[in-house]
């Protein structure tokens, strides 16, 4: 008799399906959707600790006048503009070198360069902090081989502190990007290179005119992934500077500033939520750019 | 065998039941007080000593003293308070005086008021001040951060200075001595973390001022003490008589390793200084150098902290009674922690004890405790306000510019602008 009414079966069937996805949907709603909307609501409030009041656009006005926020935003952008191209280029070069089947010990080098990726962010930051201390191993080595005359103030000079963070994240993430390129390189038909060789195209031109264009979608992908990672940069800076983003806010990132607003300063959860939405908007813009560029490529 | 078992079965069962219920009873009676604090050589060790004393008279109360880094204690506390769940919080927590008002004001009702239970008239008034909100006093005053100039007698002697030469210096003289020490011994005068405003705070408070005035309003651009303090730290950096440090442990390393000739900090560092037995007899303690402005003194304060009981704690009554019994009344306890750990408590009655009179062989037989105790009475009282962390970061942000020739008044304006942005 249930078979008699198709609509009834359809409904029965639907209900079962919904029951299956309901637990997952419920969890997503509880732990993803609800916090997202709640933090949006929070970003319109301001106050000390639990004493929050509705502030309208007060937090957004505060952003414009907040020199520390502007500094954090500039730093984050500096990391992104300087570090991402260096790392992408380095990863590309390493990948094409390690793709050479005649290279001895290929597996060893691949593993060695990828290995930093499996270390914990905190562990390697602490290690770098020790290595780049004023009388640490890096300074003493550079002095011993005569590259520098006096120790570099890696962690106390604004410029060198930024350089240190860039060195650290490049070390940590280059291997990660290299793996993507290595995988993509396996998919490039060998005959294309063979033809180029027969035509007498030199190695560097093969790299710039064959490898890079064919890797373009992967390069785009890794660039966007790295951009998002850089925008959320936190662990390295926190551990290298004891959570202060020093010296003189030179290494402060947006994520670290959010953390400070919540846990170090007089807690202002509303304003911190506003700053975190700045990251959301930046990431959204960059994701949009990715779609835009991918669409152009298809034509 | 079978018969035996059957005959005794009921008795065995009864015994098992009895022992089970006995365990249950003791579990219900035994109270464990969880405490968070941060320095294993100092407040952690002291709290363990206090706990042991209390357990002697109250065997049903045990203690679980948890040792975190200081920033971890603060951040875990802040997260726990903000989340509104009490499960993750301890029964007693140690809070540095600079942060006390911040917690008390932004999380009202989170801490137990102890006025009425504890007799606060017996404590140093400035300590009670920092834990008072709307006439209610929260917390048990603990240690003082009265400051001193710890110096290496051996290095200074090599440079031609006797202990008499180290008394009642000015900061300018201190820098001169530092230059000579470096010329004669190759050692830097002081370890300095450019990301830490501790030295600025010490110098500023020694002249009776703070980042904030008595009403809690920002006091930056028109503050002669802050100006002089920032200037002094700038001079130390320009004169290059400091060893740069990055972070607390690095800074501690500058003097435990013997790389610097002096340390200017709170008395609570004594335990760490004395933890190097090979340096015994080589250290002396003098009053800190003074500024040359009006109201300048040789006494100041750095840090110092107090114990707070969480309102939500299941063992609230026991925790309060414990603090009151030991920290509020036990004079002998204060002698012990002074001798063992160099803790100068803020219970005034404790100062008349024997330990304060004793000479310390580590410091070549100087009566250091009496000195610190004298200086403590002279520490200018200031209002720490609730934005000290923010102001600290604003100050350290300007220090590098200062050494590159930025005028002090401009740096102060920048600090003022940054602090004003945070006070809302």
Interface residues (C-beta under 8 A of the other chain):
Chain A: X46 X48 X49 X50 X51 X62 X65 X66 X67 X68 X129 X133 X134 X153 X155 X156 X157 X158 X241 X242 X243 X244 X246 X247 X248 X249 X260 X262 X263 X264 X265 X266 X267 X268 X269
Chain B: X71 X74 X75 X78 X79 X81 X82 X84 X102 X105 X106 X107 X108 X194 X195 X243 X244 X245 X246 X247 X248 X250 X386 X387 X389 X390 X393 X396 X397 X398 X399 X400 X401 X417 X418 X421 X422 X424
